[in-house]
Amino acid sequence: MADDQIRYDILTQEALRGVVRKVLAEVAKTGLPGEHHFFISFATKSPGVRISERLLEQYDKEMTIVLQNQFWDLKVTDAHFEVGLSFDGQSELLHIPFSAIKGFFDPSVQFGLQIEPVLDEDEEAEPEVISEIGSDNDIEAAESAETEADDDAKADDDTESGDKVVSLDSFRKK
């Protein structure tokens, strides 16, 4: 097999991040349309991630947030987004680089993306920790909803038409 000097794998991952970036930028301008809402998973130890120490202790590898009814100050740049969320009645501002995103799912239309986060060579970058705020209840609810959304997505993979979701990893040279 020839070497992929074009690096289609990297180009594809960047294109997927671009979809998330564009969607969030539009939502930052006009708000969530209709019933749309998002589950966004990210690697908490990716370079540039800023979350509270408490959240980092609870989610030392990955965290999923939900952007639906109660979020604010959504700001989107080319490299990252920031969003305010409430955890146990306390406000927190999360700073998430697009390179840290692992998944994006909009259950209102059964649309999802699986993205490989960009990690340092040691894969254990030290995240920037901000004030300690968090809620077990809010996080558990997000995880529960994510699990249900994943189960729904898996059920959709087994449709009568035989459509299947194929991971980009299956095309990579191992």
C-alpha positions as CSV (number, residue, x, y, z in Angstrom):
1,M,0.0,0.0,0.0
2,A,1.3,3.5,-0.9
3,D,2.1,6.0,1.8
4,D,-0.7,8.6,2.2
5,Q,1.4,11.8,1.7
6,I,-1.8,13.9,1.4
7,R,-2.9,12.7,4.9
8,Y,-6.6,12.2,4.2
9,D,-7.1,11.1,7.8
10,I,-6.0,14.6,9.1
11,L,-8.0,16.4,6.4
12,T,-11.1,14.5,7.3
13,Q,-10.8,15.1,11.0
14,E,-10.3,18.8,10.4
15,A,-13.4,18.8,8.2
16,L,-15.5,17.2,10.9
17,R,-14.2,19.8,13.4
18,G,-15.2,22.4,10.9
19,V,-18.8,21.1,11.0
20,V,-19.0,21.5,14.7
21,R,-17.3,24.9,14.6
22,K,-19.8,26.2,12.0
23,V,-22.8,24.8,13.9
24,L,-21.7,26.3,17.2
25,A,-20.9,29.7,15.6
26,E,-24.4,29.9,14.1
27,V,-25.9,28.9,17.5
28,A,-23.8,31.6,19.2
29,K,-25.3,34.2,16.8
30,T,-28.9,33.1,16.6
31,G,-29.6,30.5,19.3
32,L,-30.6,26.9,19.0
33,P,-33.2,26.5,16.3
34,G,-36.3,24.3,16.9
35,E,-35.6,21.2,18.9
36,H,-31.9,21.0,18.2
37,H,-29.5,20.4,21.1
38,F,-26.1,19.0,21.4
39,F,-24.0,16.4,23.3
40,I,-20.4,17.3,23.0
41,S,-17.7,14.9,24.3
42,F,-14.1,16.1,24.7
43,A,-10.8,14.9,26.1
44,T,-10.3,16.7,29.3
45,K,-6.5,16.4,29.2
46,S,-6.2,17.8,25.7
47,P,-4.0,20.9,25.4
48,G,-5.9,24.1,26.0
49,V,-8.9,22.6,27.8
50,R,-9.9,24.7,30.8
51,I,-12.3,23.2,33.3
52,S,-12.6,23.2,37.1
53,E,-10.4,21.1,39.3
54,R,-13.4,19.2,40.6
55,L,-14.6,18.3,37.1
56,L,-11.1,17.3,36.1
57,E,-11.0,15.0,39.1
58,Q,-14.3,13.4,38.2
59,Y,-13.6,13.2,34.5
60,D,-9.8,12.7,34.1
61,K,-10.0,11.5,30.5
62,E,-13.3,12.5,28.9
63,M,-16.4,14.6,29.6
64,T,-19.7,15.2,27.8
65,I,-21.6,18.4,28.1
66,V,-25.1,19.2,26.9
67,L,-26.0,22.4,25.2
68,Q,-29.8,22.6,25.3
69,N,-31.8,24.9,27.6
70,Q,-29.4,26.3,30.1
71,F,-26.2,27.6,28.7
72,W,-24.9,31.1,28.1
73,D,-22.0,33.2,26.8
74,L,-21.3,30.8,23.9
75,K,-18.3,32.2,22.1
76,V,-16.7,30.5,19.1
77,T,-13.3,31.2,17.5
78,D,-11.4,29.3,14.9
79,A,-9.5,27.3,17.5
80,H,-12.0,26.8,20.4
81,F,-15.3,27.6,22.0
82,E,-16.3,28.8,25.4
83,V,-19.6,28.2,27.1
84,G,-21.2,28.9,30.4
85,L,-22.9,26.0,32.2
86,S,-24.4,25.5,35.6
87,F,-23.3,22.7,37.8
88,D,-25.3,22.3,41.0
89,G,-26.5,25.8,40.8
90,Q,-23.0,27.3,40.3
91,S,-21.8,28.9,37.1
92,E,-18.8,27.7,35.3
93,L,-17.1,28.8,32.0
94,L,-15.6,26.0,30.0
95,H,-12.9,26.6,27.4
96,I,-12.8,23.7,24.9
97,P,-10.4,23.7,21.9
98,F,-12.0,22.0,18.8
99,S,-8.9,19.8,18.7
100,A,-10.1,18.2,22.0
101,I,-13.6,17.2,20.7
102,K,-14.2,13.5,20.5
103,G,-17.9,13.4,19.6
104,F,-20.8,15.6,18.6
105,F,-24.4,14.4,18.6
106,D,-27.7,16.2,17.9
107,P,-30.4,13.7,19.0
108,S,-33.2,15.8,17.6
109,V,-32.2,14.7,14.1
110,Q,-30.1,11.7,14.9
111,F,-26.9,13.3,13.6
112,G,-23.6,12.4,15.1
113,L,-19.8,12.7,14.5
114,Q,-17.0,10.8,16.1
115,I,-13.8,12.7,16.0
116,E,-10.3,11.8,17.1
117,P,-8.9,14.4,19.5
118,V,-5.4,15.8,18.9
119,L,-3.2,14.9,21.8
120,D,0.4,15.5,22.7
121,E,2.8,12.7,22.0
122,D,2.5,11.6,25.7
123,E,-1.3,11.9,25.5
124,E,-1.4,13.3,29.0
125,A,-1.1,17.1,28.6
126,E,-1.8,19.0,31.8
127,P,-5.1,20.9,31.4
128,E,-5.5,24.4,32.7
129,V,-7.7,24.2,35.8
130,I,-10.2,26.9,36.7
131,S,-12.3,27.5,39.8
132,E,-13.8,24.4,41.4
133,I,-17.5,24.1,40.6
134,G,-19.5,21.0,39.6
135,S,-22.5,18.9,40.1
136,D,-22.8,15.1,40.3
137,N,-26.5,15.3,39.4
138,D,-26.0,17.4,36.2
139,I,-23.1,15.4,35.0
140,E,-24.8,12.0,35.7
141,A,-27.9,13.3,33.8
142,A,-25.7,14.2,30.8
143,E,-23.9,10.8,30.9
144,S,-27.3,9.0,31.1
145,A,-28.6,11.0,28.2
146,E,-25.4,10.4,26.2
147,T,-25.8,6.6,26.8
148,E,-29.4,6.7,25.6
149,A,-28.3,8.7,22.6
150,D,-25.5,6.3,21.8
151,D,-28.0,3.4,22.2
152,D,-30.4,5.1,19.8
153,A,-27.6,5.7,17.3
154,K,-26.5,2.1,17.5
155,A,-30.1,1.0,16.9
156,D,-30.2,3.2,13.8
157,D,-27.1,1.5,12.5
158,D,-29.1,-1.7,12.2
159,T,-31.8,-0.4,9.9
160,E,-33.6,-2.4,7.3
161,S,-31.7,-0.7,4.5
162,G,-28.4,-2.2,5.9
163,D,-26.8,1.2,6.3
164,K,-23.8,1.1,8.6
165,V,-21.6,3.7,10.2
166,V,-18.0,3.0,9.4
167,S,-15.2,4.3,11.6
168,L,-12.3,6.1,9.9
169,D,-10.0,3.8,11.8
170,S,-11.1,0.9,9.6
171,F,-9.4,2.7,6.6
172,R,-6.2,3.6,8.4
173,K,-3.0,1.8,7.8
174,K,-2.2,-0.2,11.0
